[in-house]
Amino acid sequence: MSGPFSHYRITAVTIWLLAVASSWTWNTVDNIREKNSIAIVTARAFYGQILASRQWNLMHGGVYVYSTALSPPNQFLPKDKQFILDEKGKRLTLMNPSYMTRQIAEISRQKGLVRFHITSLTPLRPENKPYPWEVPWLEAFARGSHESSSFADEDGKEIFHYMAPLPLQESCKPCHSAATTAGSNIRGAISVSLPIPFHKSVWPLFFSHIFVALTGIVGILFFGGRLAQSRKNILKSNTRLEQEVEERKETEKELISIKENLEQIVDSRTRELRRSNEALDAEIEEQQRIEAALVSINDEFIQIFNTAPDGMLVIDLDFNIIRVNHAQCLLTGKDIKDIQGHKCYEALPGKLCHTDQCPLKQIRNGTKRVEIEIHCIHTDGTEIPCMVTATPFKEPGGALTGMIQVTRDVSD
Ligand code: HEC
């Protein structure tokens, strides 16, 4: 998925919003808890204070004050205890703890501060009867509860109500005979009502969280976009790499097939070579066989050549004696090595040498057969009359390569 609202970014934004929302909730709850604890600590302090004042009063079994319009005798006290007279006949009112509590509460109420209310489910003084919201709490105290509190709205103002019980003690007994409910030792209770001036607006917290949430979202979208971009790039280069790997594999495959082809070619060439080698071997064998045959023919020829009764010479076109036989050596008395390989006109000089009568010259000029009578000179000086016959010596192809000369002793 791509675009600014990809799957991941939506998830990230959701998580972020959840985190911000829980921070906001936590802060709000913490604010409420803080408000509660401030309220209850304050209320407890006031309750403690009023209890201390009552304790002071009780310590003295009630306190006498001069009777004024503000402190008339308490008609709910026994007649004989309601007031006394001083030496000058001036009246003093007995101020019992409840009476004093009511007066302090009145002063406080007039100043618009904390409000106190001393009450009971069974009040001696009917005006001390509980407010409707106090009744359930009083009943709860009778069952053993130690304090109660709650926030309430009064004419659009937030009020904190707190209430704690007043147990019946020994010191109460002169004026209160029994507890409110049978089985409990609660005589009544004092409620403390605090106006809540430290109202904290929810908006700064709300807007700061909105701001943080928006900044986070922008950040997530921005960096998420960049992340997505780099992820895309990575994926792209990954694909490229994969392609390259594929290509390399292809090339490798091709190389392997080329190699296999080459091996096949080499194999078939090797086979061919082997075959032609074998053929060559066969040919060489044949050749050797022919050569051997030729050698034996040659041997035979040389034997025939040497055993012939007439002298025989083979001379090439340049007057070189190529071959000489035994009979020729006997005729001239020369050794074979003094004749074979030498020029004819040097090894076996005669009258015809260097003349037009030279048989080789004649043969070279195209004569088919030359017959001449000559005298062979032996090395011992004797002259032997001989008949010389020269014929052309030809290659197998027919080309003239020299001549064959046969010398017959005709001295008989
Ligand atoms: C000297 C007598 C006297 C003593 C001691 C005394 N009271 Fe009272 N109390 C009264 C009288 C009288 C009233 C009713 C008129 C009033 O409000 O003053 C009253 C009222 C009350 C009320 C208000 C409800 C009602 O009945 O009208 C409570 C609660 C109360 N007393 C608790 C106590 C407790 C708890 C003690 C002991 C710790 C105690 N008093 C000690 C005389 C006394």
Boltz pocket constraint, residues with backbone or C-beta under 6 A from the ligand:
constraints:
  - pocket:
      binder: B
      contacts: [[A, 58], [A, 61], [A, 62], [A, 74], [A, 76], [A, 77], [A, 96], [A, 97], [A, 98], [A, 99], [A, 102], [A, 118], [A, 119], [A, 120], [A, 122], [A, 123], [A, 124], [A, 125], [A, 126], [A, 128], [A, 166], [A, 167], [A, 168], [A, 169], [A, 171], [A, 172], [A, 173], [A, 174], [A, 175], [A, 176], [A, 187], [A, 188], [A, 189]]
      max_distance: 6.0
